[in-house]
Amino acid sequence: MKKHINLIFAAAAFTAVFASCSKSEASGTNLSFIEDIPTIQAFTQEAVPLSDLEKIVKAGINTQSAMNGQPWHFSVVTNKELLDKISKDMASGMKRMSAPDGDKLPPPPPASSGAKAGMGDSPAAIIISAKDGSEFDAGLATQLMTIEAVSLGYGTKIISSPTIALNGENQAEYKKALEIPETMNAKAVILIGKYDKSKADAVTGATPRKAKDEVVSFIK
Ligand SMILES: Cc1cc2nc3c(=O)[nH]c(=O)nc-3n(C[C@H](O)[C@H](O)[C@H](O)COP(=O)(O)O)c2cc1C
């Protein structure tokens, strides 16, 4: 009997040591790719498996938030028809915004900027909704889901322009289709898919960043 109890203790001790090892190993993982995550402008249409989307939203669900309010909702969309509908609505919304004098549309991108990915261009998209005023928390969740997606080998692009359509005149219809809670509005979308480098190189196509001296102060 004593031998049996010893075995149980040994198994418990092994489990505890193994658990603590895997935790410290995880914290030592090389995450230097975070230093320069590219904005992907072209995706292949290869489907993103549900198991990967589950991992990506897990990063969002577990994100820190002020007073742990978790003031967000994530709509994971792989329905191409719905993504294309939002894209179409965006285009017509932009046209309406420009009426009646037609001079309020944003200027077209410079010819050198190359391809731009938008709603409907990626096989999967996560629409992030949040309570008004909770954009900081929602932004953290958005960024962590992006990092998880990149760590799984996907390319990502964060866009906020679809909110013109999602929070526009068809908002009630979108809220229902995307199961967005009544108290929240769409804030941003993460486009997710395999990076199609042959169409747009995210590294050479990237726009410059501000100089370190301009945005960072080291106070010693
Ligand atoms: C909150 C947020 C909103 C954005 N909205 C849009 C958008 O509506 N349309 C778009 O083409 N890109 C959008 N972007 C992408 C940025 O323009 C892009 O990440 C930035 O210009 C850097 O890209 P680069 O590294 O390729 O130069 C958004 C990015 C963020 C973080």
The ligand as an SDF file (V2000), in Angstrom:
LIG
                    3D

 31 33  0  0  0  0  0  0  0  0999 V2000
   -6.4910   50.3500  -36.5830 C   0  0  0  0  0  0  0  0  0  0  0  0
   -6.0430   50.1870  -38.0160 C   0  0  0  0  0  0  0  0  0  0  0  0
   -6.9250   50.5120  -39.0370 C   0  0  0  0  0  0  0  0  0  0  0  0
   -6.5370   50.3520  -40.3640 C   0  0  0  0  0  0  0  0  0  0  0  0
   -7.4400   50.6020  -41.3490 N   0  0  0  0  0  0  0  0  0  0  0  0
   -7.1030   50.3930  -42.6310 C   0  0  0  0  0  0  0  0  0  0  0  0
   -8.0570   50.5750  -43.6720 C   0  0  0  0  0  0  0  0  0  0  0  0
   -9.2040   50.9070  -43.4100 O   0  0  0  0  0  0  0  0  0  0  0  0
   -7.6720   50.3550  -44.9440 N   0  0  0  0  0  0  0  0  0  0  0  0
   -6.3860   49.9740  -45.2650 C   0  0  0  0  0  0  0  0  0  0  0  0
   -6.0750   49.7820  -46.4480 O   0  0  0  0  0  0  0  0  0  0  0  0
   -5.4730   49.7630  -44.2960 N   0  0  0  0  0  0  0  0  0  0  0  0
   -5.7940   49.9630  -42.9890 C   0  0  0  0  0  0  0  0  0  0  0  0
   -4.8780   49.7280  -41.9990 N   0  0  0  0  0  0  0  0  0  0  0  0
   -3.5360   49.2120  -42.3740 C   0  0  0  0  0  0  0  0  0  0  0  0
   -2.4850   50.3080  -42.2240 C   0  0  0  0  0  0  0  0  0  0  0  0
   -2.6680   51.2910  -43.1790 O   0  0  0  0  0  0  0  0  0  0  0  0
   -1.1120   49.6460  -42.3210 C   0  0  0  0  0  0  0  0  0  0  0  0
   -0.9920   48.6750  -41.3350 O   0  0  0  0  0  0  0  0  0  0  0  0
   -0.0150   50.6830  -42.1560 C   0  0  0  0  0  0  0  0  0  0  0  0
   -0.0950   51.6300  -43.1810 O   0  0  0  0  0  0  0  0  0  0  0  0
    1.3630   50.0620  -42.2430 C   0  0  0  0  0  0  0  0  0  0  0  0
    1.4790   49.3170  -43.4160 O   0  0  0  0  0  0  0  0  0  0  0  0
    2.8820   48.9970  -44.0460 P   0  0  0  0  0  0  0  0  0  0  0  0
    3.7540   48.4700  -42.9620 O   0  0  0  0  0  0  0  0  0  0  0  0
    2.6360   47.9810  -45.1360 O   0  0  0  0  0  0  0  0  0  0  0  0
    3.4070   50.2620  -44.6140 O   0  0  0  0  0  0  0  0  0  0  0  0
   -5.2290   49.8900  -40.6740 C   0  0  0  0  0  0  0  0  0  0  0  0
   -4.3560   49.5370  -39.6390 C   0  0  0  0  0  0  0  0  0  0  0  0
   -4.7640   49.6690  -38.3240 C   0  0  0  0  0  0  0  0  0  0  0  0
   -3.8120   49.2460  -37.2300 C   0  0  0  0  0  0  0  0  0  0  0  0
  1  2  1  0
  2  3  1  0
  2 30  2  0
  3  4  2  0
  4  5  1  0
  4 28  1  0
  5  6  2  0
  6  7  1  0
  6 13  1  0
  7  8  2  0
  7  9  1  0
  9 10  1  0
 10 11  2  0
 10 12  1  0
 12 13  2  0
 13 14  1  0
 14 15  1  0
 14 28  1  0
 15 16  1  0
 16 17  1  0
 16 18  1  0
 18 19  1  0
 18 20  1  0
 20 21  1  0
 20 22  1  0
 22 23  1  0
 23 24  1  0
 24 25  2  0
 24 26  1  0
 24 27  1  0
 28 29  2  0
 29 30  1  0
 30 31  1  0
M  END
$$$$
